[in-house]
Amino acid sequence: MPQYPGRIVVIGAGPVGLCLSLALAQADVKVCLVEALGDDNFLEQVPRAGTNHPATLEMLDRLGLYQKLEPRGIVAPVFHYWDRHEGKLIAAFDHIHLKDDTRFPYVLQCERIKIVEEALKMAKAHPNIDLRLSTEFTAFAQDADGVVARLKNPAGGEETIDGRYLVSGEGARSIVRKDLGIAFEGFTYDDRTLNVEVAYDFRRHGYAERNYISDPAEWSNLFHWKGPPDRWRVHFPTDPHADEIELMRPQALQARLQGFLPTGKPFDIVGSNLYVVHQRVAAKFRAGRAILAGDAAHVNSPIGAMGMNSGIHDAINLADKLIAIARQQADDSVLDRYERQRRHVAVAHTQAQTIRNKRLLAEKDPAVRRRNHDELRRTADDPVLARKFLLRTALFDSLREADAIA
């Protein structure tokens, strides 16, 4: 019988893999962290999520990451819902209602790339993390006692890494999930989402740092990111049959932005990309000693900023259970509780809430729109209802509900 080392093999140095690795390493659990990107291209990633909810900030603070990220982000206690069709603010929600629930009654607007950059520095410096950059994960095998991961090293040679458990933080295209034959249940939206980044201060028009904009024809999201230069990211739905090249033409991007906010002057566009939105959850989060976390286990619409946040919550939940196993305070069955807890959150909270969010912004029926907007106003204006609403959107409800699952 092979004698596997006690380390954890983590595939993928995104926010999930890095937060998991740091939490384990800080508890004196050895980690081998494998990442296909190298120092030469690690920071050349497509702009993605970056709204960090209060519950997540508590976890980042635990890891020692928050103090590194706050200076690179924007503290944003207030977010808005707008009616683009009528050009009016519907409701403003202020996280100050959570001042008795958390040390962080705000979100931090800090992009994913900054999070992984700072976390990678910490991982490189930690003696309990064996970091393998520019290394491709190709396959794995497991038995009752451990796992063996097959890798292609920077020189192109084949090698293996073994450990007690293997965690897939690879993202939606997880090799581990596919090799295990685990179904990725759900659907893909027909329309693609267009992301345009502009150097323009939308606050002069009354917008907050985070804005959800309802419109029956073209809903939008508008978020502020710290520079230099400061940027605002605008999301638009697109015609599923439209030609990608035409959608991305500079003239087409300018026309869409002018339709959103007519300034009469060209916007300074600093970036753009087009992506498909999925709503999927893995049928299982664990098979033996192989475990899924983050996008490898669940993907969703970005509306509401729940994807990266819930992935980091997966990482911390899983880390605590692997630490308990390493310290002989729990047996292997505790990982089944991880699956029960975090899959429940993915289905009942992350998926359900993001689907509701998109439906709210895109609603076409005028009567339903009026009812939705009236409900948002009523909720924002009542401190008790506002706190209840924010406990859900800030993800505290999902954590508390998961913690109650045995």
Stockholm file with secondary structure:
# STOCKHOLM 1.0

chainA/1-406         MPQYPGRIVVIGAGPVGLCLSLALAQADVKVCLVEALGDDNFLEQVPRAGTNHPATLEMLDRLGLYQKLEPRGIVAPVFHYWDRHEGKLIAAFDHIHLKDDTRFPYVLQCERIKIVEEALKMAKAHPNIDLRLSTEFTAFAQDADGVVARLKNPAGGEETIDGRYLVSGEGARSIVRKDLGIAFEGFTYDDRTLNVEVAYDFRRHGYAERNYISDPAEWSNLFHWKGPPDRWRVHFPTDPHADEIELMRPQALQARLQGFLPTGKPFDIVGSNLYVVHQRVAAKFRAGRAILAGDAAHVNSPIGAMGMNSGIHDAINLADKLIAIARQQADDSVLDRYERQRRHVAVAHTQAQTIRNKRLLAEKDPAVRRRNHDELRRTADDPVLARKFLLRTALFDSLREADAIA
#=GR chainA/1-406 SS CCCCCSCEEEECCSHHHHHHHHHHHHTTCCEEEECSSCTTTTTCCCCCCCEECHHHHHHHHHHTCHHHHGGGSEEECEEEEEETTTTEEEEEEEGGGGTTTCSCCSEEECCHHHHHHHHHHHHHHCTTEEEETTCEEEEEEECSSCEEEEEECTTSCEEEEEESEEEECSCTTCHHHHHTTCCEEEEEEEEEEEEEEECCCGGGGTCCSEEEEECSSCCEEEEEECCSSCEEEEEEECCTTSCHHHHTSHHHHHHHHHHHSCCSSCCCEEEEEEEEEEEEEESCSEETTEEECGGGTEECCSTTSCHHHHHHHHHHHHHHHHHHHHTTSSCTTHHHHHHHHHHHHIIIIIIHHHHHHHHHHHCCCHHHHHHHHHHHHHHHHSHHHHHHHHHHHTTHHHHHHHHTCC
#=GC SS_cons         CCCCCSCEEEECCSHHHHHHHHHHHHTTCCEEEECSSCTTTTTCCCCCCCEECHHHHHHHHHHTCHHHHGGGSEEECEEEEEETTTTEEEEEEEGGGGTTTCSCCSEEECCHHHHHHHHHHHHHHCTTEEEETTCEEEEEEECSSCEEEEEECTTSCEEEEEESEEEECSCTTCHHHHHTTCCEEEEEEEEEEEEEEECCCGGGGTCCSEEEEECSSCCEEEEEECCSSCEEEEEEECCTTSCHHHHTSHHHHHHHHHHHSCCSSCCCEEEEEEEEEEEEEESCSEETTEEECGGGTEECCSTTSCHHHHHHHHHHHHHHHHHHHHTTSSCTTHHHHHHHHHHHHIIIIIIHHHHHHHHHHHCCCHHHHHHHHHHHHHHHHSHHHHHHHHHHHTTHHHHHHHHTCC
//
